[in-house]
Amino acid sequence: MRFIPHTDDDITSMLAAIGLASLDDLFSSIPAECRSREPLNISEAVTEWELNDFMEKLSASMASTPEYKIFVGAGSYDHFIPETVPFLLGRSEFVTSYTPYQPELSQGTLQAIYEYQTLTARLLGMEIANASMYDGASALAEALLMAIRVTGKKQAAISTLIHPHYRRVVRTYFEPAGYELIELPYLENGTTDISPVSKIDDLAAVAVQSPNFFGCIEQLAGAAKAAHDRQALLVVSFTEPLAYGLYKSPGSQGADIACGEGQSLGIPRSFGGPGVGMFASKMDYVRQMPGRLVGKTIDAKDRRGFVLTLATREQHIRRGKATSNICTNNSLCAVAASMYMASLGAGGFRDLARLNYDKAEYLKNLFKTARFKVPFSSLTFNEFVVEFPPNFEVIHRRLMEQKIIAGLPLETYYPELANHYLICVTETITRDDMDTLVREVKS
Amino acid sequence: MMEFPGASGLIMNEPLLWEKGSAGRCGFSLPRRDVPFSPVDEALTGAGPDFPDLSEGDVVRHYTRLSQWNFCVDSGLYPLGSCTMKYSPKISEKQVGRRGFASSHPMIPALLSQGILRIMYELERTLCEITGMDAASLQPAAGAQGELAGMLIIHAFHRSNGEKRTKILVPDTAHGTNPASAALCGYIPVPVPSGVNGILSPDAVASLMDEDTAGIMITNPNTLGLFENNVAAIAGIIHARGGLVYGDGANMNALMGIVKPGEVGVDVMHLNLHKTFAAPHGGGGPGSGPVCVKKHLADFLPVPRIVMEGGKYLLSENFPGTIGKVHAFHGNVGVMIKAYCYIRLMGPEGLKRASEIAVLNANYVKEMLKNVYHLPYEQICMHECVLSDKNQNEYKISTLDIVKRLMDYGYHPPTVYFPLVVPGAIMIEPTETESKEELDLFITAMKSIAREAKEAPYILREAPHRTKVKRLDETRAARRPCLAG
């Protein structure tokens, strides 16, 4: 067994040292009625070579880029990843270490996460960010629970233009505690109708997503005012942080908490996970924050160093009274995001964001020119909604056979939006791809 | 001559990202612009983030140097108790990177994602076989989220019976995530004291269990590394009062092919794929915490669930009793692929052998160190053993001093000051992938430290001596938090 180094002699001498006769004796403290009687009924071991062949076949059965042109984002985006990111991220020292509980042996991870927290805070225009959450959805659920702790109130207003899966996760987290969720409808222009907020009495938070699920940019400053007028927090969720390379950050518009999915930042889609839950807030609320935080300090010789800090919020100290139950987070993905942000830099990030915007505008205009309806007039980033003629699903299916996935049907999530599709374009889609899509859709 | 792995070498300093670079550099090859510029609305656009500008070489050197400041299991023994720092097969990393998996989108039709769905389906079935459970969801992104999913399932079960129970029993040896997960689900965690022999007594459970208590969370083996041998009787007590038994599977590395929790009364449990099933820890994640249940709880599992129809794997939302979703998509699929590969490479005999050797290694370490370090519980342990600093206290040496000194010898410290029932606990989990020679050297190092504690305690108090930084001022970090630069 190549992962287990013990020879028969090793085992014999170790058992002798313990004073036992057989490996089975090690389990003598387990009552006989608890012991399994049969061997595990699972597949026999395979060799490395057999595994490779098998996995290659399974991988080949997947619809993947670039053979497939996938015009679907909806919270999972295809972006180019510089080779340096997987290369550096693959270093054993990052991959095979544990949570940095012992800072003297973990300064690499700790500094990398401190840098991630900083770049995240800068990207989102917030004062502080934590060391990561699982994903954008659980980050939103935790943000709303945090707002409830901060304000001592028990209702949250949440835009129907937040990713439907994120809303489902929030409902799941809220269910047993009995906090109330009020869904805010959307306007004709594809943004959230904030007006119902003024009538909610026990309001802890207003949550909107920008760009929202339709790809539209929300009026965050207006949402912030509406929330703050009710002494509630504004929580800004996101699925595409690259948008903040072009559009104003949530923090600069008055967000109290900004949280979302960071998969776009150098992390492969990988069927939806792992990505990274980004979580940032104002410094005032730090003691109510969920998750790990890395802080700067000095060592016994006055040299700069980093540690996990403010642990009195956390489960291993506070147990049942912790701000969250989170322990392991998505640390390695946070480091990937940081490597990606550092690789692009301010200029690269801005330019790439603008390119995504321009590509999406190009395709949007092609659709409009071909007389398809783009029903929501608000500005978008790299996703937008198109209304196709009835029975478009037939064409959608035909295109799939041609290895083109022409957007995500919205009717599943918004029954009133039959024949509406959410279309996504990133820098990985060429002008040719877009021209082909519109030509095929028309035919 | 025995030589410890710890040595001093040249370590490079490296500034923070924004302390280097120069405006105008870029480490990214910007894709070709094949579309014209479109007008933007100046009222909504901003200046973009204030990131440092670095070249590709700047970035590579930065992270290469940072990585060299980390200890990792590929560089040495990492005996963190309850964390199962075993070797992670490299071939599994390659599989995750295959284009079909890495570039697959989670929301396109299932028929275009058969390969990954097959892996997930087979992984669910395999985990059920290993645990003796009937159904599983791979959606929880880490152990604590698996616990939360389990608590939500228990909550939904009671609600489906028209009940709303308010409490849950949690042994005093439990991981902190247990009471935190229970509290997140609205339950009041009620501590159950462990007995004098370190395990739960049925009487203690019976005296606390009532009709207002939703059930019990049991970690087995517990965090003292001991098998809870009353588990079946305890499950009987809980079930008799209408409660459910939650199994924390963080320590499943002791039991593969030995005990199936589902056969000893556990109704719902989670596993940590990044512990037992050899997915690497990544410096704190991503993990994966599948939740496994017995038949009577299957309808409550998160959706979508993978079902097989006509030879195809499909995603079904059609489970009206479901607790809902805990992840935006399907969980940390990349981690699942690694765990699946590990199980395929090990096979049934390999998994059982892993548990046997994990337990052998822990008992060997315990046996060789018990005359030097205090051993609070004498019996045979499972995959980890718990010692303490009691013998060293007379020299005014604490667990912290001992483990900081261990770094100088080239080892990562064990888990310390946990479980809380042992003052100054030193919890050692060697795992099965460490050889006898490696353990012998570690044991020698621990004995040498005990000797130093007596003869030259100042060496320990100022340890570590060979690391890049000395002990860090954690009080200062917490009092004046500086969380961003």
Interface residues (C-beta under 8 A of the other chain):
Chain A: M1 F3 I4 P5 H6 D10 I11 S13 M14 L15 A17 I18 G19 L20 L23 L26 F27 S28 S29 I30 P31 E33 C34 R35 S36 P39 L40 N41 I42 S43 E44 A45 V46 E48 L51 N52 F54 M55 E56 K57 L58 S59 A60 S61 M62 A63 S64 T65 Y68 I70 V72 A74 G75 S76 D78 F80 P82 T84 P86 F87 L88 G90 R91 S92 E93 F94 V95 T96 S97 Y98 T99 P100 Y101 Q102 P103 E104 L105 S106 Q107 G108 T109 Q111 A112 I113 Y114 E115 Q117 T118 L119 A121 R122 L123 E127 I128 A129 A131 S132 Y134 D135 G136 A137 S138 L145 H163 H165 Y166 R168 V169 R171 T172 Y173 E175 P176 A177 G178 I217 Y244 G245 L246 Y247 K248 S249 S252 E261 P268 R269 S270 F271 G272 G273 P274 V286 R292 L293 V294 G295 K296 T297 I298 D299 A300 K301 R303 G305 F306 V307 T309 L310 A311 T312 E314 Q315 H316 I317 R318 R319 G320 K321 A322 S324 N325 I326 C327 T328 N329 N330 S331 L332 C333 V335 S338 M339 M341 A342 S343 L344 G345 A346 G347 G348 F349 R350 D351 L352 A353 R354 L355 Y357 D358 K359 E361 Y362 N365 L379 M400 I405 L408 E427 T428 T430 R431
Chain B: E14 L16 L17 W18 G21 A23 G24 R25 C26 G27 F28 S29 L30 P31 R33 D34 V35 P36 F37 S38 V40 D41 L44 T45 G46 G48 P49 D50 F51 P52 D53 L54 E56 V59 V60 H62 Y63 T64 L66 S67 Q68 W69 N70 F71 C72 V73 D74 S75 Y78 L80 C83 M85 K86 Y87 S88 P89 I91 E93 K94 Q95 V96 G97 R98 R99 G100 F101 A102 S103 S104 H105 P106 M107 I108 P109 L112 S113 Q114 G115 I116 R118 I119 T126 E129 I130 G132 A141 A142 G143 A144 Q145 E147 L148 M151 L152 H155 V170 H175 G176 T177 P179 A180 S181 A182 A183 L184 C185 G186 I188 P189 L226 F227 N229 V231 A232 M256 G257 I258 V259 K260 E263 V264 N272 H274 A278 P280 H281 G282 G283 G284 G285 P286 G287 P302 I323 G324 K325 V326 H327 A328 F329 H330 G331 N332 V333 G334 V335 C341 I343 R344 L345 M346 G347 P348 E349 G350 L351 K352 R353 A354 E356 I357 V359 L360 N361 N363 Y364 E367 M368 Q379 I380 V403 K404 M407 H412 P413 T415 F418 E432 T433 E434 S435 K436 E462 P464 T467 K468 V469 K470 R471 L472 D473 E474 R476 A477 A478 P481 C482 L483 A484 G485
